[in-house]
Amino acid sequence: MATYPFFDSGIRSALDTLQQLDNILRSSTAPSNLRSTARAGFPPVNVGASADSIEVVAFVPGIDPDALEVTMEKGLLTISGERREEEPAGQATLYARERAHGRFSRVVELPSDADPENIQARYTDGCLCISIGKRESAKPRLISIQ
C-alpha cells in the first residue's frame, strides 16, 4: 500500500481504496482480445496490424526458443512455454525473487481475416515475432467501374 505520512489514517485509507479502484479500472480497460492464464502479463505482448498482416511480438528474454510453442486454433493464437528456475550462483541466499518461473501461456484472439495457413515466427534478441497473413479476400482491392 502507498504511504501518505502527512494525512491521518482515515484519509490514508480512503486514498488507498481509491488507488486500488483505479488499478482495477485500468486493468479492465485492456483490449478484450488479449487473454491470459492466472499468471497474467507474461509474456507481455504487442499486437498490431498492417494491410497485409497481423503482427504479434511477445517479449520472452532469457527463454530458449526451443522451450516456446506457438499454436493457432479457431482464431486464437497461443504462445506457451516454460521458464526454468535459475539457481543462485555459488552459495548465495536469495532475499527477493522478482523473476517468475514455471509454465506460462498467453492467448491472443485474432481478427476473422487472419489466415491460419500463413503464419511465420522468428526469435530475435528475446523477442518472439509472429506474423500472421490476412486472407486474400479480406485485403482491400480496387474494383473497376464499367
N, CA, C and O atoms as a GROMACS GRO file, in nm:
protein
  584
    1MET      N    1   0.082  -0.118   0.000
    1MET     CA    2   0.000   0.000   0.000
    1MET      C    3   0.087   0.124   0.000
    1MET      O    4   0.198   0.124   0.052
    2ALA      N    5   0.035   0.229  -0.058
    2ALA     CA    6   0.108   0.355  -0.060
    2ALA      C    7   0.103   0.418   0.078
    2ALA      O    8   0.011   0.392   0.155
    3THR      N    9   0.201   0.499   0.108
    3THR     CA   10   0.202   0.568   0.236
    3THR      C   11   0.192   0.717   0.213
    3THR      O   12   0.253   0.772   0.121
    4TYR      N   13   0.113   0.783   0.298
    4TYR     CA   14   0.091   0.926   0.290
    4TYR      C   15   0.115   0.981   0.431
    4TYR      O   16   0.020   0.995   0.507
    5PRO      N   17   0.241   1.012   0.467
    5PRO     CA   18   0.274   1.046   0.605
    5PRO      C   19   0.207   1.173   0.654
    5PRO      O   20   0.195   1.191   0.775
    6PHE      N   21   0.162   1.262   0.566
    6PHE     CA   22   0.106   1.388   0.609
    6PHE      C   23  -0.046   1.383   0.626
    6PHE      O   24  -0.106   1.484   0.661
    7PHE      N   25  -0.110   1.268   0.601
    7PHE     CA   26  -0.254   1.253   0.621
    7PHE      C   27  -0.281   1.166   0.742
    7PHE      O   28  -0.198   1.083   0.780
    8ASP      N   29  -0.398   1.184   0.805
    8ASP     CA   30  -0.434   1.094   0.914
    8ASP      C   31  -0.477   0.959   0.856
    8ASP      O   32  -0.490   0.946   0.734
    9SER      N   33  -0.500   0.861   0.940
    9SER     CA   34  -0.525   0.724   0.893
    9SER      C   35  -0.655   0.712   0.813
    9SER      O   36  -0.661   0.630   0.721
   10GLY      N   37  -0.758   0.789   0.844
   10GLY     CA   38  -0.884   0.782   0.769
   10GLY      C   39  -0.867   0.827   0.626
   10GLY      O   40  -0.919   0.764   0.534
   11ILE      N   41  -0.795   0.934   0.606
   11ILE     CA   42  -0.770   0.985   0.471
   11ILE      C   43  -0.679   0.888   0.397
   11ILE      O   44  -0.698   0.861   0.278
   12ARG      N   45  -0.578   0.836   0.468
   12ARG     CA   46  -0.488   0.737   0.406
   12ARG      C   47  -0.567   0.617   0.356
   12ARG      O   48  -0.543   0.568   0.246
   13SER      N   49  -0.658   0.568   0.437
   13SER     CA   50  -0.738   0.452   0.399
   13SER      C   51  -0.823   0.483   0.276
   13SER      O   52  -0.834   0.400   0.185
   14ALA      N   53  -0.883   0.600   0.272
   14ALA     CA   54  -0.965   0.639   0.157
   14ALA      C   55  -0.880   0.651   0.031
   14ALA      O   56  -0.922   0.608  -0.076
   15LEU      N   57  -0.761   0.709   0.043
   15LEU     CA   58  -0.672   0.722  -0.072
   15LEU      C   59  -0.626   0.585  -0.122
   15LEU      O   60  -0.617   0.562  -0.242
   16ASP      N   61  -0.597   0.494  -0.028
   16ASP     CA   62  -0.558   0.358  -0.068
   16ASP      C   63  -0.672   0.288  -0.142
   16ASP      O   64  -0.649   0.219  -0.241
   17THR      N   65  -0.795   0.307  -0.094
   17THR     CA   66  -0.911   0.247  -0.160
   17THR      C   67  -0.927   0.304  -0.301
   17THR      O   68  -0.954   0.229  -0.395
   18LEU      N   69  -0.912   0.435  -0.316
   18LEU     CA   70  -0.921   0.496  -0.449
   18LEU      C   71  -0.811   0.445  -0.541
   18LEU      O   72  -0.834   0.422  -0.660
   19GLN      N   73  -0.691   0.428  -0.487
   19GLN     CA   74  -0.580   0.377  -0.568
   19GLN      C   75  -0.609   0.234  -0.613
   19GLN      O   76  -0.580   0.200  -0.728
   20GLN      N   77  -0.664   0.151  -0.527
   20GLN     CA   78  -0.700   0.014  -0.564
   20GLN      C   79  -0.809   0.014  -0.671
   20GLN      O   80  -0.803  -0.064  -0.765
   21LEU      N   81  -0.909   0.102  -0.656
   21LEU     CA   82  -1.015   0.112  -0.755
   21LEU      C   83  -0.959   0.156  -0.890
   21LEU      O   84  -0.999   0.105  -0.994
   22ASP      N   85  -0.867   0.252  -0.887
   22ASP     CA   86  -0.803   0.298  -1.011
   22ASP      C   87  -0.730   0.183  -1.079
   22ASP      O   88  -0.738   0.169  -1.201
   23ASN      N   89  -0.658   0.102  -1.002
   23ASN     CA   90  -0.586  -0.013  -1.059
   23ASN      C   91  -0.684  -0.112  -1.122
   23ASN      O   92  -0.655  -0.167  -1.229
   24ILE      N   93  -0.798  -0.136  -1.059
   24ILE     CA   94  -0.898  -0.229  -1.113
   24ILE      C   95  -0.954  -0.175  -1.244
   24ILE      O   96  -0.965  -0.247  -1.342
   25LEU      N   97  -0.990  -0.046  -1.244
   25LEU     CA   98  -1.047   0.013  -1.365
   25LEU      C   99  -0.947   0.015  -1.479
   25LEU      O  100  -0.983  -0.010  -1.594
   26ARG      N  101  -0.822   0.044  -1.449
   26ARG     CA  102  -0.720   0.045  -1.555
   26ARG      C  103  -0.702  -0.095  -1.613
   26ARG      O  104  -0.686  -0.109  -1.734
   27SER      N  105  -0.703  -0.197  -1.529
   27SER     CA  106  -0.683  -0.333  -1.580
   27SER      C  107  -0.804  -0.381  -1.659
   27SER      O  108  -0.789  -0.464  -1.748
   28SER      N  109  -0.924  -0.331  -1.628
   28SER     CA  110  -1.042  -0.377  -1.700
   28SER      C  111  -1.059  -0.307  -1.834
   28SER      O  112  -1.144  -0.348  -1.914
   29THR      N  113  -0.980  -0.202  -1.861
   29THR     CA  114  -0.992  -0.133  -1.989
   29THR      C  115  -0.891  -0.186  -2.090
   29THR      O  116  -0.874  -0.128  -2.197
   30ALA      N  117  -0.825  -0.296  -2.058
   30ALA     CA  118  -0.730  -0.357  -2.152
   30ALA      C  119  -0.807  -0.410  -2.271
   30ALA      O  120  -0.925  -0.442  -2.259
   31PRO      N  121  -0.741  -0.418  -2.386
   31PRO     CA  122  -0.811  -0.471  -2.504
   31PRO      C  123  -0.872  -0.607  -2.476
   31PRO      O  124  -0.810  -0.692  -2.411
   32SER      N  125  -0.994  -0.628  -2.524
   32SER     CA  126  -1.064  -0.752  -2.494
   32SER      C  127  -1.008  -0.871  -2.570
   32SER      O  128  -1.043  -0.985  -2.541
   33ASN      N  129  -0.921  -0.846  -2.669
   33ASN     CA  130  -0.870  -0.958  -2.746
   33ASN      C  131  -0.743  -1.018  -2.686
   33ASN      O  132  -0.684  -1.108  -2.745
   34LEU      N  133  -0.702  -0.972  -2.570
   34LEU     CA  134  -0.588  -1.033  -2.501
   34LEU      C  135  -0.640  -1.114  -2.384
   34LEU      O  136  -0.712  -1.063  -2.298
   35ARG      N  137  -0.602  -1.239  -2.382
   35ARG     CA  138  -0.643  -1.327  -2.274
   35ARG      C  139  -0.518  -1.387  -2.213
   35ARG      O  140  -0.415  -1.396  -2.281
   36SER      N  141  -0.524  -1.427  -2.089
   36SER     CA  142  -0.408  -1.490  -2.028
   36SER      C  143  -0.452  -1.582  -1.916
   36SER      O  144  -0.568  -1.582  -1.874
   37THR      N  145  -0.358  -1.661  -1.870
   37THR     CA  146  -0.385  -1.752  -1.761
   37THR      C  147  -0.368  -1.677  -1.630
   37THR      O  148  -0.358  -1.554  -1.629
   38ALA      N  149  -0.364  -1.749  -1.520
   38ALA     CA  150  -0.353  -1.687  -1.388
   38ALA      C  151  -0.228  -1.600  -1.377
   38ALA      O  152  -0.229  -1.501  -1.305
   39ARG      N  153  -0.122  -1.637  -1.447
   39ARG     CA  154  -0.001  -1.554  -1.443
   39ARG      C  155  -0.014  -1.445  -1.548
   39ARG      O  156   0.059  -1.442  -1.647
   40ALA      N  157  -0.108  -1.356  -1.524
   40ALA     CA  158  -0.138  -1.251  -1.622
   40ALA      C  159  -0.015  -1.167  -1.649
   40ALA      O  160   0.066  -1.139  -1.561
   41GLY      N  161  -0.004  -1.128  -1.775
   41GLY     CA  162   0.101  -1.037  -1.809
   41GLY      C  163   0.229  -1.099  -1.858
   41GLY      O  164   0.320  -1.026  -1.898
   42PHE      N  165   0.243  -1.232  -1.858
   42PHE     CA  166   0.365  -1.290  -1.912
   42PHE      C  167   0.330  -1.392  -2.017
   42PHE      O  168   0.246  -1.480  -1.993
   43PRO      N  169   0.390  -1.384  -2.129
   43PRO     CA  170   0.480  -1.277  -2.170
   43PRO      C  171   0.402  -1.154  -2.212
   43PRO      O  172   0.293  -1.164  -2.268
   44PRO      N  173   0.459  -1.036  -2.186
   44PRO     CA  174   0.393  -0.916  -2.238
   44PRO      C  175   0.395  -0.920  -2.391
   44PRO      O  176   0.492  -0.966  -2.450
   45VAL      N  177   0.290  -0.871  -2.453
   45VAL     CA  178   0.280  -0.876  -2.600
   45VAL      C  179   0.239  -0.740  -2.655
   45VAL      O  180   0.171  -0.662  -2.589
   46ASN      N  181   0.282  -0.715  -2.776
   46ASN     CA  182   0.233  -0.604  -2.858
   46ASN      C  183   0.161  -0.667  -2.976
   46ASN      O  184   0.210  -0.764  -3.035
   47VAL      N  185   0.046  -0.612  -3.012
   47VAL     CA  186  -0.031  -0.662  -3.125
   47VAL      C  187  -0.061  -0.545  -3.217
   47VAL      O  188  -0.108  -0.440  -3.172
   48GLY      N  189  -0.035  -0.563  -3.345
   48GLY     CA  190  -0.062  -0.458  -3.442
   48GLY      C  191  -0.102  -0.519  -3.574
   48GLY      O  192  -0.099  -0.641  -3.590
   49ALA      N  193  -0.140  -0.435  -3.669
   49ALA     CA  194  -0.183  -0.486  -3.799
   49ALA      C  195  -0.142  -0.389  -3.908
   49ALA      O  196  -0.133  -0.268  -3.887
   50SER      N  197  -0.119  -0.446  -4.024
   50SER     CA  198  -0.095  -0.368  -4.146
   50SER      C  199  -0.200  -0.413  -4.247
   50SER      O  200  -0.287  -0.493  -4.214
   51ALA      N  201  -0.191  -0.363  -4.367
   51ALA     CA  202  -0.288  -0.403  -4.470
   51ALA      C  203  -0.275  -0.550  -4.505
   51ALA      O  204  -0.372  -0.613  -4.547
   52ASP      N  205  -0.154  -0.608  -4.487
   52ASP     CA  206  -0.129  -0.746  -4.528
   52ASP      C  207  -0.120  -0.847  -4.415
   52ASP      O  208  -0.134  -0.967  -4.439
   53SER      N  209  -0.096  -0.802  -4.292
   53SER     CA  210  -0.072  -0.899  -4.186
   53SER      C  211  -0.107  -0.845  -4.048
   53SER      O  212  -0.126  -0.725  -4.027
   54ILE      N  213  -0.113  -0.938  -3.954
   54ILE     CA  214  -0.129  -0.907  -3.812
   54ILE      C  215   0.005  -0.942  -3.749
   54ILE      O  216   0.058  -1.051  -3.772
   55GLU      N  217   0.060  -0.851  -3.671
   55GLU     CA  218   0.191  -0.871  -3.611
   55GLU      C  219   0.177  -0.883  -3.460
   55GLU      O  220   0.116  -0.798  -3.396
   56VAL      N  221   0.235  -0.989  -3.404
   56VAL     CA  222   0.234  -1.010  -3.260
   56VAL      C  223   0.380  -1.024  -3.216
   56VAL      O  224   0.455  -1.103  -3.273
   57VAL      N  225   0.419  -0.947  -3.116
   57VAL     CA  226   0.554  -0.957  -3.061
   57VAL      C  227   0.540  -0.991  -2.914
   57VAL      O  228   0.479  -0.916  -2.837
   58ALA      N  229   0.596  -1.105  -2.874
   58ALA     CA  230   0.597  -1.148  -2.734
   58ALA      C  231   0.738  -1.129  -2.680
   58ALA      O  232   0.835  -1.171  -2.743
   59PHE      N  233   0.748  -1.067  -2.564
   59PHE     CA  234   0.879  -1.039  -2.505
   59PHE      C  235   0.912  -1.151  -2.407
   59PHE      O  236   0.855  -1.159  -2.298
   60VAL      N  237   1.007  -1.239  -2.449
   60VAL     CA  238   1.042  -1.357  -2.371
   60VAL      C  239   1.194  -1.367  -2.352
   60VAL      O  240   1.255  -1.467  -2.392
   61PRO      N  241   1.256  -1.266  -2.292
   61PRO     CA  242   1.402  -1.270  -2.277
   61PRO      C  243   1.446  -1.385  -2.186
   61PRO      O  244   1.380  -1.417  -2.087
   62GLY      N  245   1.558  -1.443  -2.221
   62GLY     CA  246   1.616  -1.548  -2.138
   62GLY      C  247   1.550  -1.684  -2.152
   62GLY      O  248   1.582  -1.776  -2.077
   63ILE      N  249   1.460  -1.698  -2.246
   63ILE     CA  250   1.393  -1.827  -2.267
   63ILE      C  251   1.443  -1.886  -2.397
   63ILE      O  252   1.446  -1.820  -2.501
   64ASP      N  253   1.484  -2.012  -2.389
   64ASP     CA  254   1.532  -2.083  -2.507
   64ASP      C  255   1.417  -2.095  -2.608
   64ASP      O  256   1.308  -2.140  -2.572
   65PRO      N  257   1.440  -2.057  -2.734
   65PRO     CA  258   1.333  -2.068  -2.835
   65PRO      C  259   1.276  -2.209  -2.846
   65PRO      O  260   1.159  -2.226  -2.883
   66ASP      N  261   1.356  -2.311  -2.816
   66ASP     CA  262   1.306  -2.449  -2.821
   66ASP      C  263   1.205  -2.476  -2.710
   66ASP      O  264   1.131  -2.574  -2.718
   67ALA      N  265   1.201  -2.391  -2.607
   67ALA     CA  266   1.106  -2.409  -2.496
   67ALA      C  267   0.975  -2.336  -2.523
   67ALA      O  268   0.885  -2.337  -2.438
   68LEU      N  269   0.962  -2.273  -2.640
   68LEU     CA  270   0.841  -2.199  -2.676
   68LEU      C  271   0.755  -2.279  -2.773
   68LEU      O  272   0.807  -2.355  -2.854
   69GLU      N  273   0.624  -2.260  -2.764
   69GLU     CA  274   0.532  -2.325  -2.856
   69GLU      C  275   0.429  -2.223  -2.901
   69GLU      O  276   0.371  -2.151  -2.819
   70VAL      N  277   0.406  -2.216  -3.031
   70VAL     CA  278   0.307  -2.126  -3.087
   70VAL      C  279   0.205  -2.210  -3.162
   70VAL      O  280   0.241  -2.290  -3.249
   71THR      N  281   0.077  -2.192  -3.128
   71THR     CA  282  -0.029  -2.265  -3.197
   71THR      C  283  -0.141  -2.167  -3.232
   71THR      O  284  -0.157  -2.062  -3.169
   72MET      N  285  -0.216  -2.203  -3.335
   72MET     CA  286  -0.334  -2.125  -3.372
   72MET      C  287  -0.449  -2.221  -3.396
   72MET      O  288  -0.439  -2.314  -3.475
   73GLU      N  289  -0.559  -2.195  -3.326
   73GLU     CA  290  -0.676  -2.280  -3.342
   73GLU      C  291  -0.801  -2.195  -3.319
   73GLU      O  292  -0.812  -2.125  -3.219
   74LYS      N  293  -0.893  -2.202  -3.412
   74LYS     CA  294  -1.022  -2.132  -3.404
   74LYS      C  295  -1.005  -1.983  -3.376
   74LYS      O  296  -1.077  -1.926  -3.295
   75GLY      N  297  -0.909  -1.922  -3.444
   75GLY     CA  298  -0.889  -1.778  -3.432
   75GLY      C  299  -0.813  -1.734  -3.308
   75GLY      O  300  -0.803  -1.614  -3.282
   76LEU      N  301  -0.760  -1.829  -3.231
   76LEU     CA  302  -0.684  -1.796  -3.112
   76LEU      C  303  -0.538  -1.835  -3.130
   76LEU      O  304  -0.507  -1.950  -3.160
   77LEU      N  305  -0.450  -1.738  -3.114
   77LEU     CA  306  -0.306  -1.762  -3.120
   77LEU      C  307  -0.259  -1.783  -2.976
   77LEU      O  308  -0.278  -1.697  -2.891
   78THR      N  309  -0.196  -1.898  -2.950
   78THR     CA  310  -0.149  -1.930  -2.816
   78THR      C  311   0.003  -1.936  -2.816
   78THR      O  312   0.063  -2.006  -2.897
   79ILE      N  313   0.063  -1.864  -2.723
   79ILE     CA  314   0.208  -1.865  -2.702
   79ILE      C  315   0.229  -1.926  -2.564
   79ILE      O  316   0.182  -1.871  -2.464
   80SER      N  317   0.299  -2.038  -2.559
   80SER     CA  318   0.321  -2.103  -2.430
   80SER      C  319   0.464  -2.152  -2.421
   80SER      O  320   0.536  -2.161  -2.521
   81GLY      N  321   0.503  -2.185  -2.301
   81GLY     CA  322   0.638  -2.234  -2.279
   81GLY      C  323   0.666  -2.248  -2.132
   81GLY      O  324   0.575  -2.252  -2.048
   82GLU      N  325   0.794  -2.256  -2.101
   82GLU     CA  326   0.834  -2.271  -1.962
   82GLU      C  327   0.964  -2.198  -1.938
   82GLU      O  328   1.059  -2.208  -2.016
   83ARG      N  329   0.968  -2.124  -1.829
   83ARG     CA  330   1.092  -2.059  -1.785
   83ARG      C  331   1.143  -2.140  -1.667
   83ARG      O  332   1.076  -2.154  -1.565
   84ARG      N  333   1.263  -2.193  -1.684
   84ARG     CA  334   1.325  -2.274  -1.578
   84ARG      C  335   1.369  -2.187  -1.461
   84ARG      O  336   1.411  -2.072  -1.480
   85GLU      N  337   1.359  -2.242  -1.343
   85GLU     CA  338   1.405  -2.171  -1.224
   85GLU      C  339   1.558  -2.170  -1.224
   85GLU      O  340   1.623  -2.272  -1.244
   86GLU      N  341   1.613  -2.053  -1.203
   86GLU     CA  342   1.758  -2.040  -1.200
   86GLU      C  343   1.808  -2.053  -1.057
   86GLU      O  344   1.753  -1.993  -0.965
   87GLU      N  345   1.912  -2.132  -1.040
   87GLU     CA  346   1.973  -2.147  -0.909
   87GLU      C  347   2.069  -2.031  -0.885
   87GLU      O  348   2.139  -1.989  -0.977
   88PRO      N  349   2.073  -1.978  -0.763
   88PRO     CA  350   2.168  -1.870  -0.736
   88PRO      C  351   2.311  -1.918  -0.751
   88PRO      O  352   2.344  -2.032  -0.720
   89ALA      N  353   2.396  -1.827  -0.798
   89ALA     CA  354   2.538  -1.861  -0.817
   89ALA      C  355   2.605  -1.885  -0.682
   89ALA      O  356   2.581  -1.812  -0.586
   90GLY      N  357   2.688  -1.986  -0.677
   90GLY     CA  358   2.764  -2.015  -0.555
   90GLY      C  359   2.673  -2.053  -0.440
   90GLY      O  360   2.576  -2.126  -0.458
   91GLN      N  361   2.706  -2.002  -0.324
   91GLN     CA  362   2.630  -2.032  -0.202
   91GLN      C  363   2.537  -1.917  -0.164
   91GLN      O  364   2.499  -1.904  -0.048
   92ALA      N  365   2.500  -1.834  -0.260
   92ALA     CA  366   2.418  -1.716  -0.232
   92ALA      C  367   2.280  -1.757  -0.180
   92ALA      O  368   2.221  -1.855  -0.224
   93THR      N  369   2.230  -1.678  -0.087
   93THR     CA  370   2.096  -1.694  -0.035
   93THR      C  371   2.010  -1.584  -0.094
   93THR      O  372   2.045  -1.466  -0.085
   94LEU      N  373   1.898  -1.620  -0.154
   94LEU     CA  374   1.811  -1.520  -0.214
   94LEU      C  375   1.725  -1.454  -0.108
   94LEU      O  376   1.668  -1.521  -0.022
   95TYR      N  377   1.717  -1.322  -0.114
   95TYR     CA  378   1.631  -1.246  -0.024
   95TYR      C  379   1.506  -1.198  -0.097
   95TYR      O  380   1.403  -1.171  -0.034
   96ALA      N  381   1.515  -1.188  -0.228
   96ALA     CA  382   1.400  -1.146  -0.308
   96ALA      C  383   1.410  -1.214  -0.444
   96ALA      O  384   1.520  -1.231  -0.499
   97ARG      N  385   1.297  -1.251  -0.498
   97ARG     CA  386   1.294  -1.312  -0.631
   97ARG      C  387   1.180  -1.249  -0.708
   97ARG      O  388   1.063  -1.273  -0.678
   98GLU      N  389   1.214  -1.167  -0.808
   98GLU     CA  390   1.112  -1.099  -0.887
   98GLU      C  391   1.090  -1.164  -1.022
   98GLU      O  392   0.989  -1.136  -1.087
   99ARG      N  393   1.179  -1.248  -1.065
   99ARG     CA  394   1.164  -1.313  -1.194
   99ARG      C  395   1.086  -1.442  -1.176
   99ARG      O  396   1.128  -1.533  -1.105
  100ALA      N  397   0.970  -1.447  -1.241
  100ALA     CA  398   0.883  -1.564  -1.230
  100ALA      C  399   0.942  -1.681  -1.306
  100ALA      O  400   1.017  -1.663  -1.402
  101HIS      N  401   0.907  -1.802  -1.263
  101HIS     CA  402   0.948  -1.922  -1.334
  101HIS      C  403   0.829  -2.017  -1.341
  101HIS      O  404   0.730  -2.001  -1.271
  102GLY      N  405   0.842  -2.116  -1.427
  102GLY     CA  406   0.735  -2.214  -1.444
  102GLY      C  407   0.669  -2.201  -1.580
  102GLY      O  408   0.715  -2.126  -1.666
  103ARG      N  409   0.558  -2.275  -1.597
  103ARG     CA  410   0.485  -2.275  -1.724
  103ARG      C  411   0.408  -2.145  -1.740
  103ARG      O  412   0.363  -2.085  -1.642
  104PHE      N  413   0.393  -2.102  -1.864
  104PHE     CA  414   0.314  -1.984  -1.894
  104PHE      C  415   0.240  -2.004  -2.024
  104PHE      O  416   0.277  -2.089  -2.105
  105SER      N  417   0.136  -1.925  -2.043
  105SER     CA  418   0.058  -1.931  -2.166
  105SER      C  419  -0.010  -1.797  -2.185
  105SER      O  420  -0.060  -1.737  -2.089
  106ARG      N  421  -0.012  -1.750  -2.307
  106ARG     CA  422  -0.077  -1.623  -2.340
  106ARG      C  423  -0.158  -1.645  -2.467
  106ARG      O  424  -0.107  -1.704  -2.562
  107VAL      N  425  -0.282  -1.600  -2.468
  107VAL     CA  426  -0.370  -1.621  -2.582
  107VAL      C  427  -0.410  -1.486  -2.639
  107VAL      O  428  -0.449  -1.395  -2.566
  108VAL      N  429  -0.400  -1.474  -2.771
  108VAL     CA  430  -0.440  -1.353  -2.841
  108VAL      C  431  -0.551  -1.392  -2.938
  108VAL      O  432  -0.532  -1.480  -3.022
  109GLU      N  433  -0.665  -1.326  -2.925
  109GLU     CA  434  -0.776  -1.350  -3.017
  109GLU      C  435  -0.750  -1.270  -3.144
  109GLU      O  436  -0.735  -1.148  -3.140
  110LEU      N  437  -0.744  -1.340  -3.256
  110LEU     CA  438  -0.712  -1.276  -3.383
  110LEU      C  439  -0.839  -1.238  -3.457
  110LEU      O  440  -0.944  -1.300  -3.437
  111PRO      N  441  -0.832  -1.135  -3.541
  111PRO     CA  442  -0.949  -1.100  -3.621
  111PRO      C  443  -0.984  -1.211  -3.719
  111PRO      O  444  -0.900  -1.297  -3.748
  112SER      N  445  -1.106  -1.210  -3.769
  112SER     CA  446  -1.154  -1.317  -3.856
  112SER      C  447  -1.080  -1.324  -3.989
  112SER      O  448  -1.087  -1.426  -4.057
  113ASP      N  449  -1.010  -1.217  -4.028
  113ASP     CA  450  -0.939  -1.220  -4.156
  113ASP      C  451  -0.798  -1.279  -4.145
  113ASP      O  452  -0.724  -1.278  -4.243
  114ALA      N  453  -0.759  -1.330  -4.027
  114ALA     CA  454  -0.628  -1.393  -4.010
  114ALA      C  455  -0.626  -1.527  -4.085
  114ALA      O  456  -0.719  -1.606  -4.075
  115ASP      N  457  -0.519  -1.550  -4.158
  115ASP     CA  458  -0.505  -1.672  -4.238
  115ASP      C  459  -0.422  -1.775  -4.161
  115ASP      O  460  -0.301  -1.756  -4.147
  116PRO      N  461  -0.482  -1.882  -4.111
  116PRO     CA  462  -0.407  -1.981  -4.032
  116PRO      C  463  -0.302  -2.057  -4.113
  116PRO      O  464  -0.215  -2.122  -4.056
  117GLU      N  465  -0.310  -2.049  -4.245
  117GLU     CA  466  -0.212  -2.117  -4.330
  117GLU      C  467  -0.091  -2.028  -4.361
  117GLU      O  468   0.003  -2.073  -4.426
  118ASN      N  469  -0.093  -1.905  -4.314
  118ASN     CA  470   0.013  -1.810  -4.347
  118ASN      C  471   0.070  -1.746  -4.220
  118ASN      O  472   0.051  -1.628  -4.195
  119ILE      N  473   0.140  -1.827  -4.141
  119ILE     CA  474   0.199  -1.780  -4.015
  119ILE      C  475   0.349  -1.804  -4.017
  119ILE      O  476   0.396  -1.911  -4.058
  120GLN      N  477   0.424  -1.704  -3.973
  120GLN     CA  478   0.569  -1.717  -3.960
  120GLN      C  479   0.608  -1.668  -3.821
  120GLN      O  480   0.553  -1.571  -3.771
  121ALA      N  481   0.704  -1.736  -3.760
  121ALA     CA  482   0.754  -1.695  -3.629
  121ALA      C  483   0.906  -1.697  -3.630
  121ALA      O  484   0.968  -1.787  -3.686
  122ARG      N  485   0.965  -1.596  -3.565
  122ARG     CA  486   1.110  -1.591  -3.551
  122ARG      C  487   1.143  -1.536  -3.413
  122ARG      O  488   1.068  -1.457  -3.357
  123TYR      N  489   1.256  -1.579  -3.360
  123TYR     CA  490   1.301  -1.537  -3.227
  123TYR      C  491   1.429  -1.457  -3.244
  123TYR      O  492   1.528  -1.509  -3.295
  124THR      N  493   1.427  -1.332  -3.201
  124THR     CA  494   1.543  -1.246  -3.214
  124THR      C  495   1.559  -1.163  -3.087
  124THR      O  496   1.467  -1.092  -3.047
  125ASP      N  497   1.675  -1.172  -3.025
  125ASP     CA  498   1.708  -1.088  -2.908
  125ASP      C  499   1.600  -1.088  -2.800
  125ASP      O  500   1.565  -0.983  -2.747
  126GLY      N  501   1.546  -1.205  -2.769
  126GLY     CA  502   1.448  -1.215  -2.662
  126GLY      C  503   1.305  -1.181  -2.704
  126GLY      O  504   1.215  -1.179  -2.620
  127CYS      N  505   1.284  -1.155  -2.832
  127CYS     CA  506   1.150  -1.123  -2.882
  127CYS      C  507   1.104  -1.232  -2.977
  127CYS      O  508   1.175  -1.268  -3.071
  128LEU      N  509   0.986  -1.283  -2.953
  128LEU     CA  510   0.923  -1.379  -3.043
  128LEU      C  511   0.831  -1.299  -3.134
  128LEU      O  512   0.728  -1.247  -3.089
  129CYS      N  513   0.867  -1.288  -3.260
  129CYS     CA  514   0.792  -1.209  -3.358
  129CYS      C  515   0.709  -1.302  -3.444
  129CYS      O  516   0.763  -1.389  -3.512
  130ILE      N  517   0.578  -1.285  -3.440
  130ILE     CA  518   0.487  -1.371  -3.513
  130ILE      C  519   0.411  -1.284  -3.613
  130ILE      O  520   0.352  -1.183  -3.577
  131SER      N  521   0.413  -1.326  -3.738
  131SER     CA  522   0.343  -1.255  -3.845
  131SER      C  523   0.236  -1.348  -3.902
  131SER      O  524   0.266  -1.457  -3.951
  132ILE      N  525   0.112  -1.303  -3.895
  132ILE     CA  526   0.001  -1.381  -3.947
  132ILE      C  527  -0.056  -1.306  -4.067
  132ILE      O  528  -0.105  -1.194  -4.053
  133GLY      N  529  -0.050  -1.367  -4.184
  133GLY     CA  530  -0.103  -1.303  -4.304
  133GLY      C  531  -0.253  -1.292  -4.299
  133GLY      O  532  -0.321  -1.369  -4.231
  134LYS      N  533  -0.304  -1.196  -4.373
  134LYS     CA  534  -0.450  -1.182  -4.384
  134LYS      C  535  -0.498  -1.259  -4.507
  134LYS      O  536  -0.425  -1.271  -4.606
  135ARG      N  537  -0.619  -1.309  -4.501
  135ARG     CA  538  -0.678  -1.379  -4.615
  135ARG      C  539  -0.686  -1.283  -4.733
  135ARG      O  540  -0.711  -1.164  -4.716
  136GLU      N  541  -0.666  -1.337  -4.852
  136GLU     CA  542  -0.673  -1.255  -4.973
  136GLU      C  543  -0.808  -1.186  -4.986
  136GLU      O  544  -0.816  -1.072  -5.030
  137SER      N  545  -0.914  -1.256  -4.947
  137SER     CA  546  -1.048  -1.199  -4.960
  137SER      C  547  -1.070  -1.079  -4.867
  137SER      O  548  -1.161  -1.000  -4.889
  138ALA      N  549  -0.987  -1.066  -4.764
  138ALA     CA  550  -1.002  -0.956  -4.668
  138ALA      C  551  -0.920  -0.833  -4.706
  138ALA      O  552  -0.942  -0.725  -4.651
  139LYS      N  553  -0.826  -0.849  -4.798
  139LYS     CA  554  -0.740  -0.737  -4.836
  139LYS      C  555  -0.816  -0.640  -4.925
  139LYS      O  556  -0.901  -0.680  -5.004
  140PRO      N  557  -0.786  -0.511  -4.909
  140PRO     CA  558  -0.853  -0.414  -4.995
  140PRO      C  559  -0.820  -0.439  -5.142
  140PRO      O  560  -0.708  -0.477  -5.175
  141ARG      N  561  -0.916  -0.418  -5.227
  141ARG     CA  562  -0.891  -0.437  -5.370
  141ARG      C  563  -0.963  -0.328  -5.447
  141ARG      O  564  -1.066  -0.277  -5.404
  142LEU      N  565  -0.908  -0.296  -5.560
  142LEU     CA  566  -0.965  -0.195  -5.647
  142LEU      C  567  -1.067  -0.259  -5.738
  142LEU      O  568  -1.039  -0.362  -5.801
  143ILE      N  569  -1.183  -0.201  -5.746
  143ILE     CA  570  -1.289  -0.254  -5.829
  143ILE      C  571  -1.306  -0.160  -5.948
  143ILE      O  572  -1.330  -0.041  -5.932
  144SER      N  573  -1.294  -0.216  -6.066
  144SER     CA  574  -1.307  -0.133  -6.186
  144SER      C  575  -1.454  -0.106  -6.214
  144SER      O  576  -1.541  -0.192  -6.195
  145ILE      N  577  -1.478   0.014  -6.260
  145ILE     CA  578  -1.616   0.054  -6.292
  145ILE      C  579  -1.633   0.043  -6.443
  145ILE      O  580  -1.551   0.093  -6.519
  146GLN      N  581  -1.738  -0.021  -6.486
  146GLN     CA  582  -1.761  -0.042  -6.629
  146GLN      C  583  -1.869   0.049  -6.682
  146GLN      O  584  -1.900   0.044  -6.801
   0.00000   0.00000   0.00000
